[in-house]
Amino acid sequence: MKLKLGIPKGSLENATIDLFRRAGFQIATSSRSYFPTIDDPQIECMLIRAQEMARYVEDGILDAGLTGRDWIEENESNVVAVADLIYAKQSFGKVRWVLAVPEASVFHTVHDLGGRIIATELVATTKRYLAKHGVQAKVEFSWGATEVKPPVLADAIVEVTETGSSLRANNLKIIDTVMESNTQLIANKATWADAAKRRKLEDIRMLLDGAINALGKVGLMLNVHKDNLPAVLAVLPALKRPTISHLSDEQWLAVNTILDETTVRDIIPRLKQAGGEGIVEYPLNKIVL
């Protein structure tokens, strides 16, 4: 059994490969090849632009692939959504496709753009958005550098953003959100009906979900005398349930827990003051719930 898996080429490529690494898969790319190697004999990888991924999965050229929900909806692709994977090229969250206009323009809502020109790569979705709001405007496909087009080449744009920094740098303001999107693992319908391939995809989904769950988390373990246990537990976040086990010396206990990485620098000194000893912080690759 070979599962043909599409890896998104371009902005999501590095984040996707890093996510697979955390999940336990080593993917190696080459600038001279569109066929990355992976250390799993049951998987064959191919680099495909995210914009085209859903079409190749729908047609069965690929069994599965990773792409944005935006491109699935843009192409109205008939595929199986195996998993929502909340990560993007810069941050591990969702992205937004927004309607933006020049800061100094007189446009304040989508209704001000009737008869105007809107540039975007997301043409079909933008047309559906305008129709929903009863606005008739000309939607032009943009081949790139969309942010620089207003006000000379277009009156407004629909562009994807994570932080909005690129839009601000080009003196653009957001007047509406067209849609939110995140990466999805998708599968061909016939592939999903194949028991062996479906089982493999479900395994991949579990491992990728586990890798995402571990983002921003660390493990923390320490030893504590049983008399100091209440003070140590009082330092740990109330909603966390640490694992507590006895050491060979029955007067001492081992405490093991998972914390947000951003809180550990404040918690460790307080744990030491509360009587914790042998405190060890360690990284996490996966948390499988």
Secondary structure, 3 states (H helix, E strand, C coil): CCEEEEEEECCCHHHHHHHHHHHCCCEEEECCEEEEEECCCCEEEEEEEHHHHHHHHHCCCCCEEEEEHHHHHHCCCCCEEEEEECCCCCCCCCEEEEEEEECCCCCCCHHHHCCCEEEECCHHHHHHHHHHCCCCCEEEECCCCHHHCCCCCCCEEEEEECCCHHHHHCCEEEEEEEEEECEEEEECHHHHHCHHHHHHHHHHHHHHHHHHHCCCEEEEEEEEEHHHHHHHHHHCCCCCCCEEEECCCCCEEEEEEEEEHHHHHHHHHHHHHCCCEEEEEEECCCCCC
